[in-house]
Amino acid sequence: MKWMWLCWMLLAPWVRAADALPMAEDPQVEARLVVIAEELRCLVCQNESLASSHAELAEDLRREVRKLIREDKSDAEIKTYLVERYGDFVLYRPQVKPLTWPLWFGPFFMLLLAIWGLWRYLRLRRQALATVHATHHDATPKD
């Protein structure tokens, strides 16, 4: 058992070194990749940025972005390419357009709807209590 542990400890640095290899190839490409990938969503993890995801598809997308960076594409061109290929969902902050209005304005609309529903409920409840109070007051015997 000790030998297995020792072998694992000796091999672990080389196993992780493969992950760091692209950074050593071109630091400028990697720095730009990090900036772009922070604004992109992992298509598998959904609530994780492409930069922080460990999913296999995320690595494929990062490889694709690296390739586009090396082809001297601008950040906007890279994002446009990815949106055309994967849809607006790939962006953490999609553009405001009719197709994405529910994403941008849906939560505010739902909040307004909830406030209106609460206001209506309280108004109807107050009217019902006033009616019960008035009926109870009229029904009490007078001396």
C-alpha positions in Angstrom: 0.0 0.0 0.0 2.9 2.4 0.8 4.4 1.7 -2.6 1.2 2.6 -4.4 1.0 5.8 -2.4 4.6 6.6 -3.2 4.1 5.9 -6.9 1.0 8.1 -7.0 2.8 11.0 -5.3 5.7 10.7 -7.7 3.5 10.6 -10.8 0.9 13.3 -9.8 3.0 16.3 -10.8 3.4 15.0 -14.4 -0.2 14.1 -14.7 -1.2 17.7 -13.8 1.6 19.2 -15.9 -0.4 18.3 -19.0 -3.1 20.7 -18.0 -0.7 23.6 -17.7 1.0 22.9 -21.1 -1.1 25.3 -23.2 -0.3 28.2 -20.9 3.4 27.7 -21.5 2.9 27.7 -25.3 1.8 31.3 -25.6 1.1 33.4 -22.5 -0.5 36.2 -24.5 -3.0 33.8 -26.1 -3.8 32.3 -22.7 -4.3 35.7 -21.1 -6.7 36.7 -23.8 -8.4 33.3 -23.6 -9.1 33.9 -19.9 -10.6 37.3 -20.5 -12.9 35.9 -23.2 -13.7 32.7 -21.4 -14.9 34.6 -18.3 -17.7 36.1 -20.5 -18.7 32.7 -21.9 -20.9 30.1 -20.3 -20.0 26.4 -20.1 -22.6 24.6 -22.2 -22.5 21.6 -19.9 -22.3 23.2 -16.4 -24.6 26.1 -17.3 -23.8 28.2 -14.1 -20.1 28.1 -14.6 -17.9 30.2 -16.8 -16.0 28.6 -19.6 -12.8 29.7 -17.8 -13.6 27.8 -14.6 -15.3 24.7 -16.0 -13.5 21.3 -15.9 -16.0 19.7 -18.4 -14.6 18.0 -21.5 -16.7 20.2 -23.7 -15.4 23.3 -22.0 -11.9 22.2 -22.8 -12.9 21.7 -26.5 -14.4 25.2 -26.5 -11.3 26.7 -25.0 -9.2 24.9 -27.6 -11.5 26.4 -30.3 -11.2 29.9 -28.8 -7.4 29.5 -28.7 -7.5 28.6 -32.4 -9.6 31.7 -33.2 -7.2 33.9 -31.2 -4.3 32.6 -33.1 -6.2 33.4 -36.4 -6.2 37.0 -35.2 -9.9 37.2 -34.7 -11.2 40.0 -32.4 -13.0 39.3 -29.2 -16.3 40.4 -30.9 -15.7 38.1 -33.8 -15.0 35.2 -31.5 -18.2 35.8 -29.5 -20.2 36.2 -32.7 -18.8 32.9 -34.1 -19.7 31.1 -30.8 -23.2 32.6 -30.7 -23.8 31.6 -34.3 -22.7 28.1 -33.5 -24.2 27.6 -30.0 -26.8 30.3 -29.6 -27.2 33.2 -27.2 -27.0 30.8 -24.3 -23.2 30.7 -24.6 -22.9 34.3 -23.5 -23.1 35.1 -19.8 -24.5 38.5 -20.8 -26.5 38.0 -23.9 -27.3 41.0 -26.1 -30.6 42.8 -25.5 -32.8 41.8 -28.5 -36.4 40.5 -28.8 -35.3 36.9 -28.6 -33.5 37.6 -25.2 -36.1 39.9 -23.7 -37.4 37.2 -21.4 -33.9 36.7 -20.0 -33.4 40.4 -19.3 -36.9 41.6 -18.4 -38.6 38.4 -17.2 -37.5 38.6 -13.6 -38.6 42.2 -13.3 -42.0 41.4 -14.9 -42.4 38.4 -12.5 -41.6 40.7 -9.5 -44.2 43.3 -10.7 -46.7 40.5 -11.2 -46.1 39.2 -7.7 -46.4 42.7 -6.2 -49.7 43.3 -8.1 -51.0 39.9 -6.9 -50.1 40.6 -3.3 -51.7 44.1 -3.5 -54.9 42.6 -5.0 -55.0 39.8 -2.4 -54.6 42.2 0.5 -57.3 44.6 -1.0 -59.8 41.7 -1.4 -59.0 40.4 2.1 -59.5 43.9 3.6 -62.9 44.2 1.8 -63.9 40.7 3.0 -63.0 41.5 6.6 -64.9 44.8 6.3 -67.9 43.0 5.1 -67.7 40.4 7.9 -67.2 43.1 10.4 -70.2 45.1 9.1 -72.4 42.0 9.0 -71.4 41.1 12.5 -71.9 44.6 13.8 -75.4 44.7 12.2 -76.3 41.3 13.6 -75.6 42.1 17.3 -78.8 42.6 19.4 -79.5 46.1 20.6 -80.8 46.9 24.0 
